[in-house]
């Protein structure tokens, strides 16, 4: 006769096996209707959550990723979270209930709202405690493609993100016969905190694409043996890795489109000759994607939710948290939508097809790119630097190099700018870009030699005149800093917990913020609560964005009108960089700027 303990053990095994089976049985058990493959419906048939009042519940739930059972932090039990569809000019109410055993939150990414509704624990509200419901309520001042996600810990990595679309109150100039949300993300079956712990111990833990002997021989043939040896010795002296493109890679990530892995092959149907709008959102934690649809030109019409003059291209890079709206007009055949991670370690893919069951060839992954001296801002010959600006390689790994930090203060009376220098030192600063340059017109890493059109930031031009065309009253400079060996990320050498106070702006002040990337990685930098104009030129139609990817060794500027009083997060949107300390608070003070 079996014992009660043995029977209980068997019952527990049965329940666990049953839960696994339910999780693995079909993605549509978890996927929201808008994200299901083969949805041939038009705008109205995508079945988003619509209206003015929404009930959202955050909890752990089983999910299936590329045919493998997982467990995530999901909204309304769905991965991705429900598509929310709002209308400009209305007021929305969102009742968010936390069913987790820990605090949670939702940040409405790119949405202009009162700072108390922004959803950043410790900055704008205390967070949502277990068992509690927080009510977000705010008017909608804009239209376009946006998204929402947790701003608590590393929950975003576990599935706590979803898309939202705000329809314009008038006619939509970019309307199409059919549209799809294309939500890109990355998924790991590891605990995100374990991923972070691995990065702290060994930052290249997930990089299995190091430079090889074969590459050394190839480079020797092309550049000469001596030059190649010098190059390798220099990188070694700097304790840096030219193959260090992404911190977290396909070694642990599965790359997703609308919750589907590459094997799932999410499919969007169309009728030949239709104009199809694709709303791209990069909701990943750490992955920058290069997006193309071989054989199909892409017309970019919106960036970060705001209209731009239509620009036709063949490929674009989308940084974490950016959105791009693209129009396509496919022929009567299938196309592969290819979203390749920028380190070429893996990809997400989907299919656009006139009929279910069709697919197109999936392009092979292209060779992994490597960093160059330009990415370390050492390409002096091209930019006219003198020998005096050579880099002190010995300082690169001892944290001994000084650099200018927050600093330029422009005289309000129109006089010459007066510069104040800070010289942060310590374990969080390991070198600086000696000759940083503006790289907004450059193609992203790995796409420089592509034999087709590639979108760059200077291709973007606002479709409407910028709402504030005053010149900057003040200039600030902020450095993006790191110590990769210890996985430390910061602004001006100080992680978030070490900063004395916020960056202070004054109500309606015009500020030019210059970002200098002293690291070897691109960083998608996001400002909450306000859009900024990317200084691609000095005209009145600069592209307005809420997130900008700053290339390695780059010095670029954005103009900000401080029209949103309150406290706002400002951070790198690579989740583990923000978690490590690459974050500040921007406080807009409710008083005019001092004269």
N, C-alpha and C positions, 0 to 999 in steps of 0.2 A: 504494500500500500504506500502511495506517495505521501510525503509529508506536506503540511500546509505551506512551509517555506518553499519547498520545491515547486508546488503549484503556483505560488505567488511569483516565483522567478520566471516560470514559463509564461504566466500571464503578462508580466512586464515585457518579456521578449516579444510576445505576440503583438502587444500594443506598439512597441517601438518599430517592429517590422511593418505593421499596418500603417503607421504614420509615414514611414519612408516610402511605402508604395503609393500612398495618396499623393505625397509630394512629387513623386517622379512620374505620375501617370499622365500628365498633360499640362503644358504650360498655361492653357486657357483657364485652368482652375485658379491661377494666381494672377495672370496678366489682366489688366483692365481692358475693357472692350476696345479703347482707342489704339492699344498697342498690339492687338492680335494680328497675326499674319494673315494675308489674303483678304483684308478688309477692302472691299471694292466700293464702299459707299462714298458719297460726296461729303461735303462739310457737315451737313446735318446728321449723317449716318455714323459719325465717329463716336457718338454717344459719350461726350464728356460730361462732367458735372457742370450744370449751368444754373443761372439764377443769381440771387443776391445773398442767400444764406446757405452756409455749407457746414456740415458736421464731419470732422476728420478725427480719426482715432489712430494713435501711434502705439504699436505693439510688436512683439516678436512673432514671427509666423514662418512656416515652411515655405520654400520656394524652389523652383527648378531652374537651373542654369545650364543651358546647353546639354540637357538630358541628365544632369547630375543633381541630386537632392541637396539643398542647402537650407540655411535658416538665416533670416534677415530681420532688420528693423524696418517694418513696412507701415505705410499709411493705408488705412482701411483694408489691410491684408493684401495689398497689391504691390507688385514690383514691375515697372516703376509705379509711383503713386498716381492717383487719379489725375487726369487732365482736367484742369479748371479752365472754364471759358467765361470770361467776364466781358463787360461792355464799358467803354470809356464814358465818363460822366456820371456813372452810377456809384453807389456806395455798397461795399460788400461787408458781410459779417461772416467770420469763420470761427466756429467753436471747435477748438482743438483739445481733445481729451488724451491724457497720457496714461496708458495702461502698462508702461514699463516699470520696472522696480527702481529706475534711476530717472533723474531729471531729463527733460527733452525740450525742444523748441522748434519753431519754424521761422526761417528768414525768407522774406519775399524778395528774391534777388532782382535788383534793378528797378524795383517799384518805388515811386515817389510817394512817401507817406509820413505821418508824424513819427518822430523817432521812437516814441514809446511802443509803436506797433512793428518795429523793425525786426524784433525777434533775436537779439544777440544777448545771451545771458551775461551778466556782469557789466554790460555796457548800457543797454536800453531797458532791460527788465530782468527780474531774478530767475527766469526760466519757469518751466511748467513742472511742478512737483508730481511724483507718482500719485495717480488717482485723481488729480485735479484737472479742471477744464479752464483753459484761458481763451478769452474772446478777443479776437483781432477784429477791428472795424476801422475802415478807412475809405475815403473817396478815391476814385480812379481818375488820375489826371493825364493819362497817356494811353496809347494803344501799342500793340506789337507782340513780339514773342519773348517770353521770360520763363523763369522757373522758380521753384521753391525747394528748400532743403533744410535739414537740421543744422544748427550752429552750436550744438552741444557735443563736446568731445569729438569722437571719430565716428559718430552715428551715420554720417553721410556716406561713408565707405560701405556700410552694411545695407544700403538700399533706401535710406530715408531721403528721397528726392523725387520730384515730379515736375511736369511741364505745366505752364499756364499761358493762355493766349487771351489778349485783350483786344476785342474788336473795336474799330474806330466808331465814333458816334455818327459819322457821316459815311459817305461812300468810300470804299477801300480801293485806292488806285492800283494796288497790287493783287486784286482779287483774281482768282483762277477758277478753272472748271472743277478742279479737285485739289485737295491739299492733304499733306501728311506731316505730322510731327515726327522728326527723326532725332530721337534722344539718345545721345552717345554716353556710355558710362563704362566703368571698369569694375570688375567684381573679383574678390579673392575669397577663397574658402577658409583662409586663415583668419584668426582674430586680428582685427586692425591694430590693437595694442601690441600684439606680438610682432606684427610687421614693423611698427615703430621701434620696438625694443631691438629688433635685428638691425635696423638702420643705425641706431645709436651705437651699437657694438661694431658694426662693419658696414659703412655706407654703401659699398658696392656689393652687398650681399646678393642682390637680385640681378647683377650684371654678369651674364654669361656670354657677353659679346666683346670680350677684351681683344685688344690688338694681338695678332698672331705673328709667327715667324714668316708665314706666307706673305702677310702684309708688309713686313720689314723688307723681304726680298723684292717685292713689287715696288715699294717706295725707293729702294736703292737703285733699281733699274731706271726709275723715272727721274729721281732727284740727285742721284749720286750717293755712294756709300757713306762718304764723310758727312754730307749734309743730313742723311737719315740718322746716323749715329748721334750727331749733335742734337737733332730734334728729340730723339728718345731720351738722351741724357738731360735735356732741358726740362722735359715733362717730369722726369724722375726727380730732378732737383726741386721742382715746385710741388712735389708730392701730389700731382694732379694727373688725371687720366683723360686722354683725348677721346676715349670711347665712352665717357661718362655723360650720356645724353639724357637718361631718365633714371630716377632713383628707384622706382618700383616698376617692374617690367612684366612682360608676358611669362616670365618664370613663375609668377604666382597669379597674374591677372588673366581673366577671361574678358575679352572686350565685347560689349553689348550694344545692340541697336534695339531700342524699345523693349529691353529685357531679354532679347534673343541673342544667343551666342552665334558664332560663325556657322556651326553645324545646323542650327535651327533655321537659318536663312529666312528671316522676316521678309515678307513679300508685300509690296504695295501694288495694287492693280490700277490700270488706267485704260482709257480708250484712245486708240491712235489719233493723233492730232490735237488732243486736249492740252491745255496749258495747265501744268501741275506745279503747285507751290509746295516746296519742301522747307519746313521750319526746323533748321538744325540748332540743337542745343547741346553743348558739351557739359554734361552733368557728372563727369568723372571726378574722382578724387585727385588723381595725379597724372592723367594721361592727356597729352596734346596729340591731336589727330591731323593727318593730312588727308583731305577728302577729295575724291574725284569720282566721276561716273564715265568710264572710258566710252568714247563715241558720242557723248552727249554734252554740248556746251552748257555752262551754268551761268545764269544771269543773276548776280547778287543785287537785291533790291532793299534789303534792310540789314543793319548791323546793330546788335544789342537792342533790337526792338524799334529803332528809329530809321526812317527812310533815308536812303542814299540814292544818288543818281545811279540808274542801272549801269552795271559794268559786267561785261561778259568775260568769263575766264574758263579755264579747264580744270583748275585745282585751287583749293584754298586750305590754309591751315586754320584750325579753330582751337584756341587755347581753352584751358579749363575755365568754365563759367561764361564764355562768350556765346553769342547766338548770331546766326546768319540766316536770313530768309533768301531762298534761291528759287528762281523760276526755270522750269525746263519744259521742252515740248518734244516728247519722245515719239519715235516712229513705231511701226507695228513689229516690235521685237523686244526681247528681254535685255535688260541692262543690269550690270553689277554696280551697286553703290559701294564703293571701297573707302573705308576709313582706316588708314594705316597709322599705327602709333609712330610718333616722330623718331623713335629709336629703331624702328623697323623690326621689332621683336615679335609683333603680332598685329592683328587687325580685327576690326568688326566689319561685317559685310551684310548687305541686304540686296534684294532684287526688286527692280521695277519691271513689271511685265503686263502685257495686254490680256493675258489669261493665266489662270492658276496652273501651276505645274511647270511653267517655263523657268529657265534659268540661263545665265550667261557665264562665260568663262570668268573665273576669279583670277585676277592678275597675281603673279608671283610677287612675294615680298622683295622690295628693292634692297640693294646693299646698304648695310648700316653706315651712316655718315660718321665722320670724326670731326672734332673741334679743331680750329686753326688758331693761329696767332691773332687773327682779327677778333676771335671770340674772347681772347684775353686782352683785347685792346692794345696789341703790340705790333699791329701792322703799320709801322711808322712810315715806311716808304710811301704807301699810298696816300697817307693823310698828312705828309709833310712834317712829321715830328722830327726833332733834332736828336742827336746822340745823347743829349743831356737827359732825355726822357726814357732812357733804357730802363728796363725793369731790373730791380735787385732781386735775383732769383733766391738768394739766401734768405730773404725776408719772407718768402711766400709761405713757409710752414712754421714760422716762429711767432706769428702774430705781432711782429714788431713794426709794421708799416703804418704810418699815419695817413689819414686822408680827410679832406674837407667834408663836413657833414652839413646838417641844417644850417643855412647860412645866408644867402643873398637877401638883403632887405632893401627894397627899392625906395628911394626918397619920394614921398607922396607929392612933393611939389614939382616933380618932373626932373629933379637933379640926377646926377650920376648914381648908379647903384653902389651901395656900400656893402662890402663883403665881410662877413664875420666867419671865422674858421673855428671848428671844433676838431679835435684830434683824438677820436676814440681809439683805444688800444685794448688789448686783453685777448682772452682765448677765443672770443667770437669774431675777431677780425684777422683774417689770414690773407693779406694782400689787397690790392686795389687795381682798378683799371687805370693804367698810366696815361693812356691817350684815348679815352672814350669818345665815340663819335655817334652822330645820329644815324640810325640804321632803319628808319621807317620805310625807306624806299627799297630796301634789300629783301630779296626772297628769303624765306626761312631756311634754316640749316637742312641740308640734304636735297633741297629743291633748286639750288642755284643753277644747276646745269640741265634741268628738265627741259625737254624739247617741245614744251607746250606752254601755254599761258598760265601764270601763277599769280594769284592775288597778293598784293602788298598793301600796306596801310595807306600809302599815298595815292592808291587808286580810288579810295573812298572819298566822296564829297557829299556833304549834307544836301539833301534835296531842297530844304528850306533854309533861309538865312538864319544864322545863329541868333538866338533870342537876346543875347547880350554881346555886343561887339566892342565894349569898352576895352581899352588896353589894360594890361595888368597894373594894379597899384602896388603890388608887392611880389617879390620872388622868393621862393623857398627851394632848397636843394636837399634831397634825401638820397642816401646811399643804400643800396641793397647789398648786404654783407653776409658772410658765411665763414664757417670753418668746417669744411666737408669731412675731414678726418674724424671730427667729433659730432658730426651731424648737428651743427648749430646754425640757425638761420635767424636773421635779425634785420632791423633797419638801423643804420648808423652804429652798428656794433652792439646794440642793446636789444635784448629780447624783451618781449612785452612785459614780463614781470619785473624788469629792471628799470623801466622808464619812469621818470619822476612825474610826468603829467602829460596831458594831451597836446596835440598840435592845435593851436588856437587860431581860428579864423573869425572874422567879424561879419555881422549880418550884411549881406549883399556886397561884400568885398570881392574884388577881382584879384585872383592870385594865380601866378604862374608857378606850378610845381614842376621842378626838374628832377627826374629820376636817373640815377647813375647806377648801373648794374656792375658791381665789383665782383660778381661771381661768374662761374663758368656755365651757368644754366639759365634758360629763359624762365621768366617769372610772370604769370598772369596777375597783375595788380588790380585790385577791386576797391572802389570807393563806394560805401553805402550812402544812400539818401540823396545823392546828386549825380548828375551826368557831368562829364568834363569834355572839353574840346581837345582833340589830339592836334598838337601844333605841327601839322604837315606843311603849312605855309602861313602866310599872314593875311589871308582873305577872310571873308565873313561867312564862309561855308565849310568850316573845318568839320570833320566827322565827329559826332558826339557819341561817346561811349561810356559805359560804367566799368569796363574791364579792358585792360591793355596788356599785351604780352611784350615785356621788355627783354630784348635779346641780350645775350652775353656781351659784355664790353660796350654796351650802348649807353648813350646819354641822350635822353629825349624829354620833351616837356608836354604838359597838359595845362590848359587854362580852366580855372574853376570859378564859378560864381557861387559864393557862399550864401545861397538863398534858403537853406533849410536849417533853422535854428535847432540845436540839440547836439547830442553826442552820437557819433557815427564811427563804425568800425572801418578800418583801412588796413588791408592785408594782402599778402600773397594768397592766391586761391589754390595753390598746391596744398592739399589738406595737411600733410605731415610737416610742411614748412611752417604753416600757420600754427600748428600744434607745438612746434619747436620754439616759436616766439616771433615769427616774422609778421608782426601785427602792431598797429598803433590805434589810438583813438583820435579822431578829428572832432574838435568841439567848435561848433559855430555859436558864437556868443551873441546874445540878443541886444547888441548895441553897435553903433556905427564904428568903423575903423578910426583909430586916432589919427589926427592930421599932423 
